[in-house]
């Protein structure tokens, strides 16, 4: 369940996701809601609703191995929503850690990266039997798509920042020697033009000779005169 390396999530996005979790818990009338992100072989809680009865805490790492029988891990593996009305009636779920903690009902939906990779899940937990009828699950799915949209914007912003770092524009007055054409850097050292530009931009140089310089250097050479004859040049 290892998550591919993705863009770092800014604090403003995390704050919005915590507000989403809090709103979901209030609308659904349940004690616990959370947004989780795949991290290594587990799930990291990155958005959690307020309330003393919520067993989930910001930053908590949830085990997702088969032995843990985690509700959210099942959502991640199946990449589909999961609703459990009463886990005590299930031979598989009745011995899960959540049931032992008193949370017998669950609703969860997956959250995806824009490229289709699994990002994590949104979940609701309840201590009483709850089928999560009405618009609750649909609202969770809408919030899942909103988070995917946030992730898309975050990725694009990171790409833009990296591009801006690579494009270092030369600005202002550049001291250049009138004779040898070397450039003085901000430390007072004189450098060849190509060295200075390579250090202050993304440019790389390859060397050649313009026609005027080639004529000046090799104009008297017979092989060069022969090369310059009409029909000889490529």
LINCORVEN-V877005 format. One record per residue. N is the residue number from 1. RES is the residue in one letter. NEAR is the number of other C-alpha atoms within 10 Angstrom. Layout:
n->N res->RES near->NEAR
n->N res->RES near->NEAR
This chain:
n->1 res->X near->15
n->2 res->X near->11
n->3 res->X near->16
n->4 res->X near->12
n->5 res->X near->7
n->6 res->X near->11
n->7 res->X near->14
n->8 res->X near->10
n->9 res->X near->12
n->10 res->X near->9
n->11 res->X near->9
n->12 res->X near->8
n->13 res->X near->15
n->14 res->X near->15
n->15 res->X near->13
n->16 res->X near->14
n->17 res->X near->24
n->18 res->X near->21
n->19 res->X near->16
n->20 res->X near->23
n->21 res->X near->25
n->22 res->X near->20
n->23 res->X near->15
n->24 res->X near->24
n->25 res->X near->24
n->26 res->X near->15
n->27 res->X near->12
n->28 res->X near->21
n->29 res->X near->14
n->30 res->X near->22
n->31 res->X near->20
n->32 res->X near->27
n->33 res->X near->31
n->34 res->X near->27
n->35 res->X near->29
n->36 res->X near->27
n->37 res->X near->23
n->38 res->X near->23
n->39 res->X near->18
n->40 res->X near->13
n->41 res->X near->15
n->42 res->X near->20
n->43 res->X near->27
n->44 res->X near->20
n->45 res->X near->23
n->46 res->X near->20
n->47 res->X near->26
n->48 res->X near->29
n->49 res->X near->26
n->50 res->X near->20
n->51 res->X near->14
n->52 res->X near->9
n->53 res->X near->10
n->54 res->X near->17
n->55 res->X near->15
n->56 res->X near->20
n->57 res->X near->15
n->58 res->X near->15
n->59 res->X near->13
n->60 res->X near->15
n->61 res->X near->19
n->62 res->X near->20
n->63 res->X near->16
n->64 res->X near->21
n->65 res->X near->13
n->66 res->X near->9
n->67 res->X near->9
n->68 res->X near->14
n->69 res->X near->18
n->70 res->X near->18
n->71 res->X near->23
n->72 res->X near->28
n->73 res->X near->25
n->74 res->X near->18
n->75 res->X near->22
n->76 res->X near->25
n->77 res->X near->12
n->78 res->X near->11
n->79 res->X near->17
n->80 res->X near->13
n->81 res->X near->20
n->82 res->X near->19
n->83 res->X near->20
n->84 res->X near->20
n->85 res->X near->19
n->86 res->X near->20
n->87 res->X near->21
n->88 res->X near->18
n->89 res->X near->11
n->90 res->X near->11
n->91 res->X near->9
n->92 res->X near->10
n->93 res->X near->18
n->94 res->X near->16
n->95 res->X near->14
n->96 res->X near->19
n->97 res->X near->15
n->98 res->X near->22
n->99 res->X near->16
n->100 res->X near->11
n->101 res->X near->10
n->102 res->X near->12
n->103 res->X near->23
n->104 res->X near->23
n->105 res->X near->24
n->106 res->X near->27
n->107 res->X near->24
n->108 res->X near->27
n->109 res->X near->25
n->110 res->X near->28
n->111 res->X near->30
n->112 res->X near->21
n->113 res->X near->18
n->114 res->X near->17
n->115 res->X near->8
n->116 res->X near->9
n->117 res->X near->12
n->118 res->X near->20
n->119 res->X near->22
n->120 res->X near->27
n->121 res->X near->26
n->122 res->X near->29
n->123 res->X near->27
n->124 res->X near->28
n->125 res->X near->27
n->126 res->X near->24
n->127 res->X near->18
n->128 res->X near->14
n->129 res->X near->15
n->130 res->X near->18
n->131 res->X near->14
n->132 res->X near->19
n->133 res->X near->11
n->134 res->X near->9
n->135 res->X near->11
n->136 res->X near->18
n->137 res->X near->21
n->138 res->X near->12
n->139 res->X near->14
n->140 res->X near->24
n->141 res->X near->18
n->142 res->X near->12
n->143 res->X near->19
n->144 res->X near->21
n->145 res->X near->17
n->146 res->X near->14
n->147 res->X near->23
n->148 res->X near->19
n->149 res->X near->15
n->150 res->X near->18
n->151 res->X near->21
n->152 res->X near->15
n->153 res->X near->13
n->154 res->X near->18
n->155 res->X near->18
n->156 res->X near->13
n->157 res->X near->13
n->158 res->X near->13
n->159 res->X near->13
n->160 res->X near->12
n->161 res->X near->12
n->162 res->X near->11
n->163 res->X near->11
n->164 res->X near->11
n->165 res->X near->12
n->166 res->X near->11
n->167 res->X near->13
n->168 res->X near->13
n->169 res->X near->11
n->170 res->X near->10
n->171 res->X near->6
n->172 res->X near->6
n->173 res->X near->6
n->174 res->X near->11
n->175 res->X near->14
n->176 res->X near->16
n->177 res->X near->13
n->178 res->X near->8
n->179 res->X near->6
n->180 res->X near->9
n->181 res->X near->13
n->182 res->X near->18
n->183 res->X near->21
n->184 res->X near->17
n->185 res->X near->14
n->186 res->X near->9
n->187 res->X near->6
n->188 res->X near->9
n->189 res->X near->9
n->190 res->X near->17
n->191 res->X near->16
n->192 res->X near->14
n->193 res->X near->14
n->194 res->X near->16
n->195 res->X near->15
n->196 res->X near->15
n->197 res->X near->16
n->198 res->X near->12
n->199 res->X near->11
n->200 res->X near->14
n->201 res->X near->14
n->202 res->X near->12
n->203 res->X near->12
n->204 res->X near->10
n->205 res->X near->9
n->206 res->X near->5
n->207 res->X near->6
n->208 res->X near->8
n->209 res->X near->9
n->210 res->X near->8
n->211 res->X near->9
n->212 res->X near->9
n->213 res->X near->11
n->214 res->X near->12
n->215 res->X near->15
n->216 res->X near->9
n->217 res->X near->12
n->218 res->X near->12
n->219 res->X near->14
n->220 res->X near->10
n->221 res->X near->11
n->222 res->X near->10
n->223 res->X near->10
n->224 res->X near->14
n->225 res->X near->13
n->226 res->X near->11
n->227 res->X near->13
n->228 res->X near->14
n->229 res->X near->9
n->230 res->X near->7
n->231 res->X near->7
n->232 res->X near->9
n->233 res->X near->8
n->234 res->X near->5
